[in-house]
C-alpha cells in the first residue's frame, strides 16, 4: 500500500494571532489544490487554539482536511513544570501531531536522544502522532559522520518502542546545515539518508512496518525544489519551515508531492 504523503508546516516562533488566523484560513480554503496529501499546521503553542478554531476542529478532525500539531511538549502528563505544555493539553485543543527533537530543540535547548525518546513515548501514550526529527550538522557531514549521527539519533529517539508504536510515528530528516540557510540537500543526498532511516526502522521493528512509516525531508524546502525531492522513493513529504508562513509556498510544496 502506498504511503500517503504528508506536508507539515512548522511556523516556529512567528506570526501574531491575526496572521495565524489569516494563514490558516488561506490554507484551509485551498486544501483541494493538494488533494491526496495530508496537510498539518504547527503554530506556536499560544496560537494552537486560534488555529483550531479557524479549522473548526472537533475531536481532532477538521472539515477542511487540515490537521493540527504542536511544535514541542513535555514528557510528563502534569506537574510543576513552569512554561511547559503537557501532551493532553495539545490533544484537548484538537492536535493530532507534535514535532519532537527538532534540531533547534537539540542544538539551542540541549535536548538529547533520551529526552526525545521520553517525549515520543509520552506523545504516543496521549494519542498524538510524533514527528520525530533527526539530522546531522555541517561539521558532521563534512566529517563523513552523517550515517553514524543519524543512526544514533534514530535508535536513541525510538529506543524501547514496540513495532506497533513505530508504525504510528512520522520521521523527519532535517540536515541541520540546510535549515533556514537556503541550502538544500540534493535529492540524492536526501534519498540516501531516508533509505538509511527506513533500513534502521526495519531493524527496530520489521521491513513491513518500515514500509509503512512516512519519512519527511526538512531543510529549506520551497516550491521550486520540492518536486525533485518528491520523486525520490523514500521521501514521503516535507517538514516545512519558512515557506510554511505563506499559503502559496506551502500549498505549492504540497502539490509537488501529489
ROBAMAR-956711 format. One record per atom (N, C-alpha, C): x, y, z. Coordinates in steps of 0.001 Angstrom, whole numbers, plus 524288, in hexadecimal, padded with zeros to 5 digits. Example, Ala and Ser with C-alpha at 12.3 -4.5 7.8 and 13.67 -1.06 7.14 Angstrom:
<vexlos>
833867E9C681E78 8300C7EE6C81E78 833907F31C81E78 832327F73681BA8 835667FBDC81BE4 832648001E81EBE 
</vexlos>
This chain:
<vexlos>
8034F7FB5680000 800008000080000 80371804DA80000 80235808937FC9C 8055280D517FC39 804C1810948012D 8090781301802BF 808E98166F8074F 8069181BB1805C6 802E181D9B808DF 8008C822B2807CE 8047C826F280910 8056382A6780566 8092A82E988063C 807318324D80A7C 80AD58349580D4A 8097D8382181190 80D0F83CE48116E 80AB18417481150 80D9B8465D8114C 80BD8849818160C 80F8184A9B8198B 80E4884D5881E61 8110A8529C81E72 80E448569382043 8107985BC8820AA 8120285D0D8263F 8171285DC282727 8190F85F3E82C4D 819BA8652882C5B 81601867D982EC8 8161B86D9082ECB 81A3686FCE83277 81C7286C84835BC 8206886E2483987 81E54872BD83CC6 821988767183E46 81FD987ACA84190 81EB187F8283E1A 81A9987EE983ADE 81935882ED83711 81356883FA8371F 811DE88866834E2 80C7988A358342B 80A0F88C3883947 805DA88F22838AB 8029B8909483D19 7FD5188DEA83C58 7F9AA88EC683FDE 7F4C988BD983FAE 7F1AB88CF083AB8 7F175891DB83927 7EE828933783474 7F0E4890B182F9C 7F613890D182F3D 7F8A388E7882AB2 7F83F8888982AD1 7F8488864382F7A 7F79C8809682FF1 7F23587F0582DF3 7EE588820A82F6E 7E8F88810982DB2 7E888881AA827C4 7EAF9885BD825BA 7EAC8886DA8201E 7ED6B8828E81CEF 7F1FC880DF81EB8 7F4E087CCA81BED 7F1DF877A581C15 7EFB0876528208F 7ECA48718582114 7E8068718A81D4E 7E547875DB81D1B 7E0C28764A819A8 7E259875BA813F1 7E6CB878068128F 7E8A1877C180D27 7E9FE8722C80B97 7EC9E86F5980F1B 7EE00869E680DF8 7E9208668180DAF 7E5948672B81171 7E0D4863FE81199 7DD70864E780CCD 7DD3E869BE80AF6 7D9F786B0780676 7DBF98688B8016F 7E108867458015F 7E36D865437FC88 7E57285FAF7FD22 7E38A85CF48012E 7E597857C48023F 7E4C5854037FDAC 7E0BC855047FA9D 7DFB2851A67F61F 7E40A851A57F219 7E73B855C17F210 7EB95855FE7EE5F 7EFB0851CE7EF81 7EFBB84FEF7F45F 7F38F84BFB7F5EE 7F0D7846D07F709 7ECE78459E7F415 7E9ED840D97F4EA 7ED5D83C067F521 7EC71838B17F901 7EF77833EA7F99B 7F436834857FD10 7F5778395B7FE88 7F9DE83A6380205 7F7BB83C3B80743 7F99D839EB80B82 7F7E783B96810B0 7FAC58409081230 7F7D68447C813D0 7FA158497281572 7F9A384A0B81B55 7FDCA84BFD81DC6 7FDE784CD782367 800018524F82476 7FD528553C827C1 7FF2B85A618295F 800F885A1082F0A 805BF85C0183010 807F785BD583555 809568615A8370E 8058E8641A83955 806768697A83B17 80920869A18406A 80AD986E4984212 80CBD86ED084776 8087686D2384B3D 80A0C86B2284FC3 80641868F185375 801F086CCA854E7 8034B871CF8555A 7FF67875BA856DA 7FB1287652852D5 7FC33874DB84DF1 7F8598759B849D1 7F5E287086847F2 7F6EB86C4184AAC 7F4878674184923 7EE96867A78494D 7EC89869F984D6B 7E6D586A5684DD6 7E49686DE88499A 7E75D8720F84849 7E5A18758C84419 7E5438729F83EF4 7E94686F8383DC2 7E95686C7F838E8 7E52B8683D83913 7E486865C383D9D 7E082861BF83E29 7DB1A8640183D10 7DA20868A483F1E 7D51686B3483E39 7D46086C7A83871 7D87F86E59835F4 7D83C86FA283067 7D74086ACA82D0C 7D91B8665882EE9 7D84C8616982C12 7D33185EBE82D96 7D076860EC83167 7CB8E85EA283364 7CC858590F8353F 7D0C9858528381B 7D23385318839DF 7CE48850FB83DCF 7CD1584C0783D35 7C9C684944840F5 7CBDE843BC8415D 7CD768422F84608 7CF8E83CEC846B8 7D46D83BEA84389 7D7778400E8429D 7DC4B83F5F83FA1 7DB8283F48839CB 7D6A283FCB837F7 7D57683F828326B 7D3CF844DE83063 7D5E58464E82BF5 7D49984B4C82995 7D16C84A61824A3 7CCFD84D1A823FB 7C9ED84C6E81F37 7CCED84E0681A58 7D0EA8515281B17 7D410852FE816A0 7D80A84ED98150D 7D90384B1E81886 7DCE48471A81766 7E26084898818F7 7E2FC84CF681BB3 7E81C84EA681D91 7E8B884D1482342 7ED0084A6382480 7EDE5848A8829DE 7F11784CBB82CD4 7F10984C42831F9 7F396850008356F 7F7C584D47838A7 7FC1A84FFC8398D 8004B84DB283CA8 802EA851B084020 805A184FBE84429 808D28530A84789 80E7B852C9845D3 811A285667847D2 81723856A48464D 81ACB853FD84A2D 818DF852F784ED9 81C14850AA852F2 8187784FA085787 81A0F84C5385B39 816E684B4785FDD 81A5E848ED86413 81841848B4868CB 81AFE8463486D20 8199B8406886D24 81CE883D4B86F81 81BC5837B286FA6 818628361D87454 8177C839C5877F2 8142F8388987C71 80E9483A3487B70 80AEA8376787DD6 8055D8387387CF1 8038B83D7587F98 8060683ECA883F1 804AC8439B886C9 808D58448088AEB 80872848EE88DA6 80C15849C6891E5 80E7B84F2D891F4 8126584FE28954A 814EA854F089615 81931855C689209 81788856E188D42 81B2B857B3888EE 819C885CDD8864E 81B3386114888DB 819AF8664888721 81B24867488816B 817588692187E7B 8184386A8687909 817C8866138752D 816E78614D87719 816A285CC6873A0 810FD85B7F87214 810788582D86E18 80B5C8568386C1E 80B0B8509486C67 806F184EA086ECE 80633848F986F5E 803B2846B286A6C 804C1841BE8694C 8027283F43864AD 7FC8183FBF86479 7F9F183ECF868E8 7F43B83EF086902 7F21484457867C8 7F5248486C868D2 7F35E84DB58679A 7F2D984E72861B9 7F69B84C5585ED1 7F64384C948591F 7F19C8495B85726 7F0F4844C685962 7EC8B84179857D6 7E75F84442858E1 7E715846DE85D5D 7E25F849A685EF0 7E0E184DDF85B03 7E4CA850158585B 7E3C8854368548C 7E31E8522684F01 7E34B84D0184E6D 7E24F84ABE84948 7E7128492B8462F 7EBAD84945848A1 7F06A847BA845D0 7F088841D8844DA 7F2938406C84069 7F39283AF683F26 7F96C839CB83EF8 7FC9183DDA83E2C 8023583D3683D74 8053E8409C8414C 80A3483F3D84211 80DCC8429F844F3 81350841B0842D6 81619845F5841D0 81B86845A984003 81F08844D2844C2 822778410084477 825FB83FD0848DB 82B9C83F69846F2 82F3C8417A84A10 834C4840E4848D6 836998441584432 833CB84852842F6 8359984BAD83EBB 83B2B84D6D83FE1 83E2D84E4183BD5 843B284F9283C9A 8445E8547183FF2 8409F8581483FA3 8410585CBB842EE 8404785B5C848B1 83CFD8578A849C2 83C5A855AD84F27 8415B852EF850F4 843C18500C84D70 8487A84D1F84ED6 84D27850CA84F8C 84DDC8547784BDB 85290857B484BFF 8520985C7084F95 84D7785EE284FC1 84CC68639F852DB 84B128628B85870 8484885E2F85935 8461485D1A85E5E 8481F85815860CD 84C07855C385E57 84EC385161860B5 84BC684C4F86112 847E384B9485DC1 844EE846AD85E07 848318422285BF4 8485A83E0585EF1 84B3E8394C85D84 847908354685B23 849DD8312085912 846A782CDF8570E 8433582A9B85B59 8453582A5D8601D 842288284286481 83D6582BA9865A4 83E11830C38654E 839AC8345386629 835AA833B2861CD 837818336A85CFB 833F7832B88588B 8311A82D8585903 833D58299985AD7 8317E8247485B95 82D10824A085F96 82DFF82745863F2 829F5827BC867FE 8253882AAA865EE 8262D82EBE862F2 821DA831C5860B8 81EDD82E8F85CA3 821B082B8685997 81F22828478559C 81B788245785824 81D44821E185C41 819F781E1E85F0B 81530820CB8616A 816018257B86397 811AE8285C865F9 80DB082A0B861E5 80F9282BAC85D62 80C0482D4985931 808A6828B785765 80B1682446856A3 8082E81F9E854FC 8042781E0F85919 805AF81E4E85E0C 8022181CE786247 7FD688208886272 7FE2E8256D860CD 7F9F082941860DE 7F6968290985BF7 7F842825EE85820 7F54B8258A8534B 7F70A8294C84F0F 7FB9182BBF84FD3 7FDC182F3584BDE 8017582C3084847 801E582DF78437E 805B782BBD83FE7 80AA482F0884019 80EF282CE4841F9 813D082FE784237 816538305E83CCD 8181B8350983B8F 81B7D835D983709 820FF8364F8394D 823E6832148391C 828F8831C683BB7 82D4283374837EF 830198379783970 833FC839EB835F9 8397E837E583718 83C64836EE832F0 841E6835678335C 844E58383682F07 84A02838AC82FBD 84D2383B1A82BA2 8526F83CDB82DA2 8561583D4182A04 85B8183E6E82B5D 85CD98442682A5F 860E78460B82CFB 862E284B5482C22 8668484B5682762 867F585007825B9 86B968507D8214F 870D384DFC822A5 872B084EEA82762 877B684CAE8290B 8777F846B2828DC 8731E8449382A98 8728C83EDA82A9E 8723C83CB582515 86F8A83F7282193 86F5583DA081C21 874AF83DEA81995 877498424E81A4A 87C6E842E8817D7 8806B83F1F81A24 87F5283D5181EF5 882CF8398782163 88167833E382015 87DA08334081C9F 87C1182E0681AFC 8791882B0181F27 8769382DD9822C2 873FA82B418271C 86E0182B4C826B7 86BF282CB682230 8664582D16821A2 8638B828108233B 86531823A782113 8629D81EB382238 862E581D5982804 8676181E3782A59 8680D81CEB82FE0 864A18205683353 8647B825648321F 861528290583541 85B88827BC834C7 859B38270783004 85423825E182F31 852B18209F8319D 8562281CCF83129 8551E817B083383 8548A818278396B 8581E81B0A83BE3 857DB81BCA8418B 852D681E938431D 8515E8229A84036 84CAF8259184180 847B88224F840D4 8476081F6B83C99 842BA81C2A83BB6 8423D8180583FF9 8467581547840F3 8464081118844E4 8453E8134684A58 847B0817B184B98 846F3819F8850C2 8418B81C468517D 83FA081EEC84D88 83A908217F84DF1 8360C81DA084E09 836DE8190A84BBB 832B28152184B6C 833B08106784EED 8377C810C085260 838E180C59855C7 8343180A8E858FE 833738056E85925 82F588033A85C6E 829EA8037085A18 82957805848556A 824348059F852EB 82309800518506D 81E3C7FEB4850D3 81C977F9DA84E52 81BF47FAC584875 81B987F68D8458A 81AAF7F70C83FE7 815927F9E483EDE 811A47F8E18421F 80C967FB7F84181 80D1A8015784261 81066802E584623 8113F808738471C 8142D80B068429C 818378085F840BD 81B5280A8683C71 817F180B5983798 81442807EA836C2 810C88086F8323C 80D8F80D7883276 80CCF80F948372D 8097981430837E0 80C568196483736 81184819418370D 8146581E2983704 815738201383172 81710824FB8311C 8193C8274682C5D 81ED2828CE82DB8 8226B827F282A2A 827D68299982AF8 828FD82E1482734 82BC1831FC82908 82D6483646825A3 83357836848258C 835938360C820DD 83B35836B78204A 83C4483C6A81EF9 83F0C83F0582278 8404E84482821B7 846268456282252 849028459B81E0C 84E8A846EA81E7D 84F0784C67820C5 8518584CD78253C 851AE851D082807 853FE85623824A9 857AE854C182150 85A47858A581E05 856B385ADD819D6 852228588381918 84E8685A568150F 849D485D3781749 8497785DA581C70 844D98600481ED1 84582865E981F18 8423D868A981C3B 8424486E5481C5A 846FF870D7819CD 84A2086DBB81708 84EE986FCA814AA 84E49870DA80EDA 84A0486ED780C9D 8495C86F3F806FE 84BE786AB580429 84F2D867C8806F8 8518786317804B2 84DA785EA08051F 84DFB85B0080199 84A998566E801E0 84DCC851B680034 84CEA84D5D802D1 84F97848968012F 84DE5847447FBA5 851698452B7F891 84FCB8437E7F35E 84BE283F047F401 8489783E257F010 844EB839C87F076 847A98349C7F1B0 84C44833C37EF7B 84F1F82EE77F07B 8511682EB47F618 8532F8330C7F80E 854FA833307FD85 850758320A8013E 84C048348580039 8477A833BB8039A 8458F82E1D80344 8453B82C0A7FE91 84357826B67FDD5 846D3822C380099 84BEE8239A80065 84F8E81FEF802ED 84E8181F9B808CB 84D948241A80B3F 84CA382411810E1 84730821F581217 843678233D80ED7 83E258211680FA2 83E3581B2280F37 841328191B80B7A 841A18136D80AEB 844468110880FAD 84839813C2811BE 84AD3811F281682 846EA811BC81B02 843D9815DB81B9F 840048160681FD7 83C1F8119481F4F 83A648108581A91 8369C80C45819D8 83910806FB81B28 83E0880665819EF 840AA8017A81B48 8413A800F682130 8422880551823DA 8427F8053282990 83D3A803D282BF5 8390F805F4829C9 833CB804B182BB1 832907FEEC82AE3 834777FCCC8268B 833A67F7388258B 8364E7F3F2829BB 83AE67F5A982B6E 83DB27F2D682F81 83B357F370834DB 838FA7F80E835E2 836787F90583AEC 8310F7F68183B3E 82E7A7F605836CD 829337F3D0836B5 8290E7EF2E832F4 828117F04182E05 828117EC3C829F2 827FD7EEFF824AE 829897EC4C82082 829427EEB581B4F 823BA7F06E819F6 81FE07ED6F81BA3 81A6C7EED581A86 818F47F3F181D22 81A5C7F47E82218 8193A7F957824ED 81C487FDDF82286 8213D7FD0082162 824748012281F16 822248031A819F9 81FB07FF9C8171C 81D4A8011281228 8187980470812C5 81660804A581781 811A6807C281880 812D980D1C81AD8 8177480DA581D44 818C88128781FEE 81A0E816C981BED 817C481B5281CC4 818CB81FBA81945 81D8A822C681B30 8210D823F181795 825D9826C6818DC 825E582BD3815B4 825CC8302B8187A 825CA8354D815FD 82B52837608155E 82BFB83AE9811A4 830D783DDD8113B 82FCD8436D81306 83379845A5815E5 8330C84B1A8177F 8384284DCE816F3 83828852A08152F 83CFE8559281498 83CC68591480FDC 83AB385DCE8108B 83A348619F80C45 8371A85F78807A8 832E485C9F808DD 82F8185AA7804B5 82C3785F2680298 82C0885F887FD70 829008639C7FACF 826318612F7F621 8225D863EB7F3FB 81F8B861B17EF7D 823238603E7EAF5 8276B863347EA41 82AB68622B7E5B0 82E8D85DA57E668 82F2C85BB17EB2B 8328C8570F7EBCE 82F868524D7EDC9 82A87853117EF12 8277C84ECC7F155 8267F84A5F7ED79 825B184BA37E88E 82464847977E4B5 828C08439D7E424 82DA3845757E40A 8320F841DB7E384 8328883E557E84B 831708407B7ECDE 8318B83D567F1A1 82D198395F7F19D 8289383B0B7EFB3 823F1837B17EFBC 82486832EC7EC39 8280E8333F7E881 828D882ED07E4E6 82BCE82A4D7E768 82E3982B407EBD6 83164827327EE50 82DE98232D7F113 82F4481E2E7F0B6 82BC581A0B7F29E 82ADA819EC7F880 82E8481BFF7FB92 82DE781BB88013F 82CA3820F4803C3 82B9A824F380097 82A2382A17802AB 8243B82AA680243 821B982ACA806CB 81BFD82A7F806FC 8195F82FA780851 81C35833EC807C2 819ED838F8808F8 81E1583CA780AF7 81C5B840EA80D62 82009844E480F20 81E4C8474381448 82220848968177C 8214484BC081C23 8235E8512181AB4 81FCF854D081A13 8210C859D4817A7 8216885E1881BC6 825948612381B96 826438657481F36 8245A86A8E81CE7 827FA86DDD81B2B 826A68731281948 822868733A81508 822C386F7C81172 81F0286F7880D1F 8197586E3380EE0 818D486C49813AA 8139186B138158D 810B286FF081769 8136B8746A81792 81102879408196A 80E2C87C2281509 80E7287A0881055 80B9787C2D80BE0 8085A877D080974 80351878BB808FA 7FFCC874A880701 8016B872D680193 802EB876717FE2E 80479874FA7F8DC 80911871367F8EB 80CFD8726D7FC10 811A286F1D7FC3E 8106F869D47FEC1 80D96869E580308 80C548650D805C7 8092B861658024B 8052F8638F7FFC5 801F3860587FC51 804ED85EB57F773 8087D862017F5B2 80BAF860917F131 80F1C85BE17F253 8114385BB17F70F 81459857297F8B5 810E8852547F919 80C50852ED7FB5C 808BE84E7E7FBE5 8073F84C507F68D 8063E84FC77F2D6 804BD84E027ED97 8091284AD77EB06 80DF884C217EC4D 8125E849487EA0C 8126B843967EBCC 80FFF842837F041 80FFF83D287F253 80B1D83A167F0CC 807C683C527EDA6 80315839717EC01 80482834BE7E8BB 
</vexlos>
